[in-house]
Every structure is written in C-alpha cells, then in structure tokens.
Amino acid sequence: MQKRDILIVGQGLAGSLLALELEKRGKNVMILDNNPIVSSSKVAAGLYNPITGRKMAKTWLADELFPNLSKYYQDLEKKMNTRFHFSKTIYRPFNNIEEQNDWSLRTMELGYAPYIKSTSSHSIEVDQLLDPLGGFFVNNSGMVDVATLVSACKKYFKAQDSYIEWSVPSEALEMEEEKIKLGSFVANQIIFCEGPMAAINPLWSDLKFRLVKGEILDGSCSLTIDHVVSKGIFMLPYKNYLRVGSTYDNHNQNEEPTEKGSRELLNRLSKLYSGNLKVLKHQAGLRPATFDRRPFVGFHHKHKNVAIFNGFGSKGVSLIPYFAMSLADHICFGKKMPLEVNPLR
Ligand SMILES: Cc1cc2nc3c(=O)[nH]c(=O)nc-3n(C[C@H](O)[C@H](O)[C@H](O)COP(=O)(O)OP(=O)(O)OC[C@H]3O[C@@H](n4cnc5c(N)ncnc54)[C@H](O)[C@@H]3O)c2cc1C
C-alpha cells in the first residue's frame, strides 16, 4: 500500500488548485482522475468578472476574491511555466436608458471604484458592435484558459508522482476511523473534487446539486476588439478566434452540443454584433452549481476524514483559488471555514 496524507478525487480546476495549496502546506497528496474528454474545466470560458448580472452589482465576496486574483494566476503560470492567464477588460453595453441611470447611481456607491475603469454614455464606435447607449468598462477582470491550466497541472503532478488516471468507483472506498483505503492507497483524508459527477456519488446524496448545461461557440469573424463584451452573452476574443457563450439550461443534463444551443447563441449575438460568425467549434458542458449559489466546502457529516470541494457553478475561476486556500488552511492549521459554504448548512 502507498501511504499519502490526502487523496484527491478529480483533477479539474478545483482538484488542481486544492492539491497545489495542500502541497504548499507540506501535505503529500495523490490525485486520481479519469481524464475525461469533456469536463466543466475543459469547456469553461474562464472569465472572471467582479460586476455581473442584470443588476450590475458586485459579485459575492468580490473584495476578498478579486484584488489578488490576477497575481494568483500569474504566480501559477510561473510555477507551471505555461501561459494561461490574460488580463482582459470587460465592456458591458447598456440595454436601455434605465440601465444607464441605474449605473450612474451604482458608480456613487461605496466600494465600487476599484472595479470600474470608465463609463461611456454613447457607443464606443467599434465597427459592427451594436452598443448605441454606450456602457461601462470593468477593472480587475480577465480570463483563464482553464483547459490549458488543468493540462499543465496534470503534467506537473505526474512529474511529482502525485497523479494517476483512474475512474474511482464509489464502492472502492474503505473508510475506517482514522484512515482511508482506496485501491493501492492508504491516506488520512480524502477530498472529492468531482465537479458535476458528485451529483451521482452516493456519498453526497444528501447534497442537492443544480447542474446547469452551457454551450459555447468558437468562430472567426471580422470584429476587431481587444476586450471582452458581455451583455447576457459574452464575446471573448482569444487567440485568432472569437468565443461566444454561454447558454444556461437546467433541464438537459448532458454534455452534447445542440442545434438549439447554437441557434440561441447566434440569435443573441446578432443583437450585439452586426457581422457574421463562421462557427469552427461548438462545445457543451455542465456547470456544478448549487441551489443557493454557494459552494460545498468541508467535511462529510458522518465520515470525519472525507471532504468535498465542489459546487463552484459558473464562477469557478474566481472562487476556487480563495476556497482552495481556505480549505487547505482549515485542514493544515485548523482555521475556521465560513458557515455559508459548509455542506451541512
Ligand atoms: C459552458 C461553460 C462555461 C463556463 N464558463 C465559465 C467562466 O467563464 N468562468 C468561470 O469561472 N467558470 C465557468 N464555468 C464553470 C467552471 O468551468 C467550473 O466552475 C469549474 O471548471 C469546475 O471545476 P471542477 O474541478 O469543480 O469540476 P470539473 O472540471 O468537472 O472537474 C472534475 C474532474 O473530476 C473527474 N472525476 C469526477 N468523478 C471522478 C471519479 N469518481 N474518479 C475519477 N475522476 C473523477 C472529472 O472527470 C473531472 O476531470 C463554465 C462552465 C461551462 C460548462
């Protein structure tokens, strides 16, 4: 039997960043992942944006998450010797005059200044961009190429002898008072970072996941713009193509791209961009969300050495680094975790 401090099931963004934080704190980890072709992390657009939604409000924990986020990913790029982080300004065009007015009140609220780059009350005059009422530019925003990050981490963990490819069946887990046995491994603790797959793991049947399917198109077009445009859908210029996403579908729990999804995206795109998108790639995935929009981070109610790190929904890129550090501090130094993310809440 190989002895490890902690086993981690799943190597998406959650498992990768948690493993790195535990390793930084001196833990000897082993990651087990089934290396799927499609996963939430492999499909994610990877945007992080402190001001979101129709209300154009700061997202949950914005002041804790965003000031250090780009530095976090830049440091990780250095460690992995791979580029996957891109600081990108997000431009949010106004839908109507009412929104313009709401926004001017918003800008006067305390605590918004660090996230606002500028506001324009008229079109920013980018050829073929449909923004007659102008909009605002967000600061502290950007994009992480999550698939590249996960692939770089996999290479890193393999080189450390901390990764094996295995689709872990739930019945293979042997839980004892002080230790965990799984295949040829014995460990003090195990942490499940299974993304949407947790919804079918009997260990977590008490937790209610809300899996939200999302579809994304990559294509070529004649739009020349550096920043991301976000209004209901996003247009993300990346490499030599434009990425357009995403749909939100609570009913179909599969990872199949659909004609309906593509039509919906192109239809919404036509309200933001007057040119044509030549679609080159169409992907779909499931977001591991929860009903109260808070992740599940913490230990099992019956098994004190079994934990979960999941439920990051559509905000994995901004939430996962912060909660990976919090959970690692909790495990290694006994620091308290916020009740809001406790799986038993
Ligand atoms: C279309 C779309 C667009 C998105 N856009 C954004 C965005 O712009 N910004 C943002 O922040 N987030 C976005 N997200 C959400 C983001 O992708 C997720 O929050 C994040 O990737 C979740 O990571 P995870 O590690 O929890 O899950 P996953 O990436 O699904 O990773 C889980 C891993 O565990 C493996 N696994 C599961 N069970 C087992 C088992 N029993 N044995 C072995 N391996 C197992 C899986 O195969 C997988 O490799 C988007 C998601 C989708 C689908």
The ligand as an SDF file (V2000), in Angstrom:
LIG
                    3D

 53 58  0  0  0  0  0  0  0  0999 V2000
  -20.0070   26.2180  -20.8960 C   0  0  0  0  0  0  0  0  0  0  0  0
  -19.3430   26.5980  -19.6030 C   0  0  0  0  0  0  0  0  0  0  0  0
  -18.7870   27.8560  -19.4660 C   0  0  0  0  0  0  0  0  0  0  0  0
  -18.1760   28.2260  -18.2690 C   0  0  0  0  0  0  0  0  0  0  0  0
  -17.6170   29.4610  -18.1840 N   0  0  0  0  0  0  0  0  0  0  0  0
  -17.0380   29.8490  -17.0290 C   0  0  0  0  0  0  0  0  0  0  0  0
  -16.4460   31.1380  -16.9130 C   0  0  0  0  0  0  0  0  0  0  0  0
  -16.4260   31.9210  -17.8680 O   0  0  0  0  0  0  0  0  0  0  0  0
  -15.8950   31.4790  -15.7150 N   0  0  0  0  0  0  0  0  0  0  0  0
  -15.8920   30.6300  -14.6410 C   0  0  0  0  0  0  0  0  0  0  0  0
  -15.3810   30.9860  -13.5750 O   0  0  0  0  0  0  0  0  0  0  0  0
  -16.4510   29.3980  -14.7360 N   0  0  0  0  0  0  0  0  0  0  0  0
  -17.0210   29.0000  -15.8890 C   0  0  0  0  0  0  0  0  0  0  0  0
  -17.5860   27.7620  -15.9800 N   0  0  0  0  0  0  0  0  0  0  0  0
  -17.6430   26.9340  -14.7650 C   0  0  0  0  0  0  0  0  0  0  0  0
  -16.3200   26.2730  -14.4580 C   0  0  0  0  0  0  0  0  0  0  0  0
  -15.9870   25.5210  -15.5660 O   0  0  0  0  0  0  0  0  0  0  0  0
  -16.4580   25.3980  -13.2140 C   0  0  0  0  0  0  0  0  0  0  0  0
  -16.8130   26.1740  -12.0920 O   0  0  0  0  0  0  0  0  0  0  0  0
  -15.1550   24.6720  -12.8690 C   0  0  0  0  0  0  0  0  0  0  0  0
  -14.4710   24.2630  -14.0160 O   0  0  0  0  0  0  0  0  0  0  0  0
  -15.4760   23.4680  -12.0190 C   0  0  0  0  0  0  0  0  0  0  0  0
  -14.3010   22.7370  -11.8240 O   0  0  0  0  0  0  0  0  0  0  0  0
  -14.3360   21.3650  -11.0260 P   0  0  0  0  0  0  0  0  0  0  0  0
  -12.9290   20.9560  -10.8540 O   0  0  0  0  0  0  0  0  0  0  0  0
  -15.2050   21.5030   -9.8230 O   0  0  0  0  0  0  0  0  0  0  0  0
  -15.1120   20.3470  -11.9910 O   0  0  0  0  0  0  0  0  0  0  0  0
  -14.5950   19.5910  -13.3080 P   0  0  0  0  0  0  0  0  0  0  0  0
  -13.8820   20.4980  -14.1840 O   0  0  0  0  0  0  0  0  0  0  0  0
  -15.7710   18.8670  -13.8650 O   0  0  0  0  0  0  0  0  0  0  0  0
  -13.5440   18.5450  -12.7740 O   0  0  0  0  0  0  0  0  0  0  0  0
  -13.8980   17.3610  -12.1050 C   0  0  0  0  0  0  0  0  0  0  0  0
  -12.9140   16.2880  -12.5070 C   0  0  0  0  0  0  0  0  0  0  0  0
  -13.1150   15.1430  -11.6890 O   0  0  0  0  0  0  0  0  0  0  0  0
  -13.1940   13.9970  -12.5140 C   0  0  0  0  0  0  0  0  0  0  0  0
  -13.9570   12.9780  -11.7900 N   0  0  0  0  0  0  0  0  0  0  0  0
  -15.2340   13.0640  -11.3480 C   0  0  0  0  0  0  0  0  0  0  0  0
  -15.5740   11.9470  -10.6830 N   0  0  0  0  0  0  0  0  0  0  0  0
  -14.4820   11.1400  -10.7110 C   0  0  0  0  0  0  0  0  0  0  0  0
  -14.2140    9.8360  -10.1970 C   0  0  0  0  0  0  0  0  0  0  0  0
  -15.1230    9.1570   -9.4840 N   0  0  0  0  0  0  0  0  0  0  0  0
  -12.9950    9.2970  -10.4310 N   0  0  0  0  0  0  0  0  0  0  0  0
  -12.0420    9.9730  -11.1210 C   0  0  0  0  0  0  0  0  0  0  0  0
  -12.2470   11.2090  -11.6240 N   0  0  0  0  0  0  0  0  0  0  0  0
  -13.4530   11.7810  -11.4160 C   0  0  0  0  0  0  0  0  0  0  0  0
  -13.8940   14.5390  -13.7550 C   0  0  0  0  0  0  0  0  0  0  0  0
  -13.8260   13.6670  -14.8360 O   0  0  0  0  0  0  0  0  0  0  0  0
  -13.1250   15.8300  -13.9450 C   0  0  0  0  0  0  0  0  0  0  0  0
  -11.8900   15.6270  -14.5720 O   0  0  0  0  0  0  0  0  0  0  0  0
  -18.1550   27.3320  -17.1760 C   0  0  0  0  0  0  0  0  0  0  0  0
  -18.6800   26.0500  -17.3310 C   0  0  0  0  0  0  0  0  0  0  0  0
  -19.2690   25.6810  -18.5220 C   0  0  0  0  0  0  0  0  0  0  0  0
  -19.8270   24.2980  -18.6670 C   0  0  0  0  0  0  0  0  0  0  0  0
  1  2  1  0
  2  3  1  0
  2 52  2  0
  3  4  2  0
  4  5  1  0
  4 50  1  0
  5  6  2  0
  6  7  1  0
  6 13  1  0
  7  8  2  0
  7  9  1  0
  9 10  1  0
 10 11  2  0
 10 12  1  0
 12 13  2  0
 13 14  1  0
 14 15  1  0
 14 50  1  0
 15 16  1  0
 16 17  1  0
 16 18  1  0
 18 19  1  0
 18 20  1  0
 20 21  1  0
 20 22  1  0
 22 23  1  0
 23 24  1  0
 24 25  2  0
 24 26  1  0
 24 27  1  0
 27 28  1  0
 28 29  2  0
 28 30  1  0
 28 31  1  0
 31 32  1  0
 32 33  1  0
 33 34  1  0
 33 48  1  0
 34 35  1  0
 35 36  1  0
 35 46  1  0
 36 37  1  0
 36 45  1  0
 37 38  2  0
 38 39  1  0
 39 40  1  0
 39 45  2  0
 40 41  1  0
 40 42  2  0
 42 43  1  0
 43 44  2  0
 44 45  1  0
 46 47  1  0
 46 48  1  0
 48 49  1  0
 50 51  2  0
 51 52  1  0
 52 53  1  0
M  END
$$$$
